[in-house]
Amino acid sequence: MIYNPKYSLYNLGESHPFSPQRTEMLIELLKEWNILTEPIEPNAVLASDLEVIHDRNYINTVEKVSSGINVEDINKFGLGNADNPIFEGMAEGARYQVGGTVLGAKLLMENKANRILQLGGGFHHAHNNFAAGFCIYNDLSLAINEMVNFGWHVVYLDIDVHHGDGVQEMFYSHDYVMTISIHESGEFLFPGKGWVHELGQGSGRALKMNVPLEPFSEGSSYLEFLDKVLKPALSWFKPNALVVQAGADAHFADPLADNLLTTHDYENIFRQIIEFADKSCNGKVLFTLGGGYSSTATPRIWALLYLILNNLDIPEYLPKNWKNHWEQMLGKTIPNTLHDKLPAYEIIPRREEILKINKDVIRRLMDSVSQYWI
C-alpha cells in the first residue's frame, strides 16, 4: 500500500466533492479493524519530471498560482473555476500523489510487489496543457509512461463513472498502451467523450476501447463488459501490467452520476479484475483511487478493494466507533454493514432495455476492434 499524509494538501475546499476526507475515512476504518499495514510513503515528483506528460508553460503556471503568484488568463489552463479552484499547496499535493502512482509502477517493474494499492491519484482528466474534472497533473499517464520506457506493454482500465479522457488522449497513437474505459455515456455526463468510435489512431488503432453505458446501468452490464471486453482484450494484448483507476462513483448513492452499482457489484468487479491480472500479466496490477463522492459509500467500496487485494475476510459489520464518529462528523446516517443491504434501490422500469442497449454497445465495440486483432 502506498500513501503519504501530504496527499491531503490536495484539498479543493471544504464544500468540494473531491475531498481528502474520503481517504481519511478509509484509513480510519482499516485502523479500527486493525488490518492497516504500514504504508510506503512516496516522495513528490519534481515539477520537471512532469514535462514528459505536461506542457512546460502549463506546469509553470500551476506551480506559480499554487504559490500565490497571480497569472493572467488563468481560465485557458482550466484553473480558477468551480471544478478546479486555485488553492495554496495544490501543486505540491498533486506532485506527492503523482509520486505515489509512479512509485507503484516502479515497484512492479522492480518485482518488489505484484498487487499494489495507491491510496490516492487517479487524476485521469488532466490534459497536456490544461486541468479538468478536479485533476491538474496526470499521475496515471506518468506512471504508464515509466512502464512503457521500461519496455512494457500496459493495459489501463478505468472503471470510474466518468470517461478516462486524459489518459486516452496521452496514448491515443501508442501501440504499447491499451486503454479501456467503462463509464456513463458522455451524452449525459462529463467529460462528454469516450465513444465507441474512439479507437485510437496510427499504431494505436483498436487499442483504445470505450464502453459508454446508459444512465442507470447496473452490475449486470459491468459483468457483461468484464466477460466480453476486458477478458478477451487482456488475452489478446498480453500486457506486462494492468493499471486500474478504481473510481467508486458508479455506486447507486453517488450524487454526481446515475449508475447503480452496489458494493456487491464492486466486490465482483474487483475480484474478476484481479483474477484476470493473475492470468494475463502474472498478477502485476496497480490500483489507484479516483472519483467517488458518496461519503457513506466510497470508503466502504475502497475498503473492499483493500480487503480483496490482501486476501482478507470480508467483515459483515462496520466498527461502531468508526460509524458513530463519522455520522457525527458528516451529519449523515452510515449503514451498519460493510455491504449494501439488498435490494439497495427500487427496480428500474427500463432495466431490460438498458441492458440490451449496453450489450449492443459492447457488440459494436468488439466488432470494430476484432478486425484489427489478428
N, C-alpha and C positions, 0 to 999 in steps of 0.2 A: 504494500500500500504506500502511496506517495501523497504527502501533504505537508504544507508549511503554513503556520498560523498567519504569515504575511499575505496569504491569499486574500484575507479579509480586507486588505487595503483596497481591493477592487469592490467598492461599495457605492453603487449608483444612487443611493439615497434611501431614506427611511421608508418612503412610500413606493419605491421602485420594486417591481416584481422580482427582478434578478438580484436576490438578497443573499449575502453570506450566511444569513440565519438558517437557510436550508441545510447547509453543510454542518453548521454548529449543532443543529438538532440531530442530524445523523450521527455525528461523533459522540454526542452525549448519550444517545440511545445505545450505541455499541459499548460505551463505557459502563452503562448501567447493567448491561448483560454480561459484563466482564469478559468480552471477547475482542476488544480492540487491541490489535497488535501495534507495536511501536512503529510509527510511520518513518519512511525515508524522507528526509527534508531536502528538497531541491534548492539550488541557488537560482536566482533570477538570471535569465539570459541578458546579454548586453544589448543595447539598442542596435549596435552594429550587426549583431547576429541575425536580426530580423530582415536585413536587406536582401536576403535570398528569396524572401516572400513578399516583402512590402517595399513600396517606393520610398526612397530616402527622404524626400521632402515631406511625405506623409508622416514618417516616423519622427522626424524633427518637430513637426507641428504638434503631434500627440505629446511628445516629451516636454515641449515648451508650455503648452496650455496646462499640462499636469503640474507644472511648477509655478503656475500663476502668471505666466507671461502672456500678454494679450496678442492674439494673432487675428489679422483681418480675414474676411471671407471664410470664416471657420465652417460655415454650412456646407461648402463644397467638399469638405472632408468627412461629412456625415456626423459632425460633432456639434454639441451645443443644442441638442433637441431633446424631446421627452424620452426617446429610446436610449440615446447616448449622451447624457449630460456630461458637462465638464466638471471634474472634481479633483481636489488635491490628492496626489498619490496614485491616480488611476493608472499611469504608465508603469510605475513600479509594481503595483499589484498585479497588473496584467502580465508583466515580464516574469514575475515569480510563477504564475500559473502556466505560462508558456514553458518555463524551465522544468516544471513538473512533467508535462507531457513529453518533452524532449528527453528527459531522464528516463521515462518509461520506455521509450524507443531504444535508448542505449542499453538498458538492462536486458531487453530482449535480444539485441544484437550481440551482446557480450555473454549470452547464455547464463545470466545470473538469475533469471526468473522466466517463467512461462506465462502465468496468469498475473496480470498487473491491473490494479485499480488505482487510478489517479483521481483523488478527491477534489477535482477542480477542472478547469479547462473546458473544452468542448465549444470553443468560440468559432462556430462554423459559418457565421455570417460575415466575418471580417474579410474585406477585399484588399486587393493590392494597394489601393490608394484612397480608401475611404472606409469608415466604420458603418456598421448597420446592425440592427437587431440585438442590441446590448453588447456587441462584440467589437473590440478595437484591434487586437492582434490575433492572428490565426495560428493558435498553438498546434492544431491538428495538421495543418499543411507543413509547418516547420518540422514536426516530428516525422511525418511521412517522407519529407524531402531527405531527412537524415538516413532513413532506411533505404531509399532509392539510391543515394550516393554510396551506400554500402553494397549495392548490387542486388538488393532485394526487390521482389515483386510484392506489392501490398494491396490488400482489399480494404477499402474504407467503407464501413457500414454505418449508416446514420438512421437511428430509429426515433430521433426527435420528431415531434409532430410537424415541425417546420422544415422545409427543404434545406439540405446542406449545400447551399448555393456557393458559398465562398470556397469550400474545398473542391467542389466540382470544377469551378472556374479555374483554380490554380493548376489543375492537372487535366484539363479538357483534351489536350493533344498528346498526353503522355501514355506510352504503352506499358509502363511498369506499374501503373496505378489504376485499379478498377474502383470506381466509386458507385455505391449502391445506396439509394435513399428511399425510404418508405415514409410518406408524410401525407397530411391532409392536403388536398388539391390546392394549387395556387390560385384557382378560380375563386376560392373562398378565404384564403389565409395567406399572410405574409410568408415568404417574400414574393409571391406571385410567379414562382418559377417551378422547375422540376417536372417538366412534361415528358411523356414517353418518347417524343421525337428528339429529345436532347441526348444523343447517343455518343457524343464526343466527335472529334474531327481528326483527320490525318491518321497517324498510327494509333491514336487513342479511340478510334471509331469502334463502337459496340462494347466499349469498356466503361461507359458512363450510363448507368441504369437508374431509372426513376419509376416509382410506383405511386402516382398521385391518387389518394383514396377519396372516396366520397365522405362528406361530413357524416358523423355518427357511425363511422365504421367500428366494428367490434373485433374481438380476438380472433374470430374465425377467418377474417380477411388477412390478419397477420400470419396465422398458421399456413394459409394458402401461399402467402409470399415466401415464407421460410422454406416450404417444400418445393415450390415451383420456380422460385427465382434464386434465393440465396444458395440453396444446396447445389443445384447444377452449376451455378456461377463459380463457386469455390472448387468444385470438382474439375471444371474445365480450366480455370485460370491457374490453379495450384500455387497459391501465394506462399511466401515465406512467413507472413504475419498478417493478422487481422487487427485493424484498429476500429473501435466501436465508439461512436458518440451516443451515450446512453441517456439521452433526454427522457424525462419522465412526464412530459406534458401531453401525452396521448391518453392519460388517465381520464376517466369519466368526470372527475371532480375538478379538472383543471379549468381555471377561469379564462384562459387565453385561446382555447381551441375547442373542438367539437367531438373528437373521437371518444370512444367509450371502452377503453381497456380497463380491466380490473387488476388488482395485484396478482391474482391467479394467472391472468394472461401474461403479465410481466415475468412471473416465475417461469412459465413455459417458454417464453421467448429467450430469457437468459440461459436456461438450461440447453435449449437447442443450439444457440449460438456457440456456447462452449463445446458442446458435442461436435458440432461441425468444425470448429477450430482444432479440436483434438485429431480429427480425421484428415483435415486438409493441410494443416500447417504445423503439425507436431505440437499443438496446443498453445502456440505463441499468439497471445491475444492481449491487447491493451485497451482497457475501457477508460473513457473519461466521463465526467458528468456532462451536464448541458442544461436544457430547459427543464421546467417542472415548477409550476407556480401555485400549486395547492399545498399550503403549509401542512395540512393534515395527511396528505397522501405521499408527497415526494420523498420525505425522509424514510417512510416505510418501504417504498419501492427500491431506493438505493440500499437500504439495509438488507433487503432480499438479495440484491446483487452481491453484496459483501459476503453474506452467508453462503451463497451458492458457490462463489469463487473459492471460498475456503473450505468447502465440503463440510459445512456445519449444519446441524439440525435446525429446522425452521421452528422457532418458538410460536406457540399459539397466541400468547397474550403479550401485550406491551407492559413494561415495568410501570407500576403505579406511580412511583416517584417522578419518573420522566413525564408520564402522561399528565399528572396534576400540575407539575411545574410549567409545562408548555401550554396547557389550557389557560393558566393564569396569564402567561406572557402574551398569548395570542388573542385571548378573549373568544376562543372557539372550542367546540367540543371535538376531541380526538377519539377515534374508535378504541375500544378495549383490546381489540385483536390486531395482530400484525396484518393479517389478510382481511380484505373486504368481506363483509357478510353478503352472502348471495341469497336472492337476487339483489344486485347492487343498484339497479335503476329500473325504471319502467321499460317494458319491451317496446322497441321502436317499431311503429306500424310498417315502415318501409324496409324492415330488416332483410327480407329475401331479395328485394330489388337492389338494395345497396350491395349485398354480397355478390349478386350477379354482375353488377357494373364493375366492381373491383376485380372479379375473376376475368372479365373481358379486358380490363387494363393490363393485367398480368399476361394474358394470352397475347395481346398485341405487342407488348414489350418483348416477350420471348420469341415471337415470330420475327421481330425486327433484328434481334441480335444473333439468333441462331444461324442465320445465313453467313455470318462472319466467323462463327466458331467452328472452324474446320482444321 
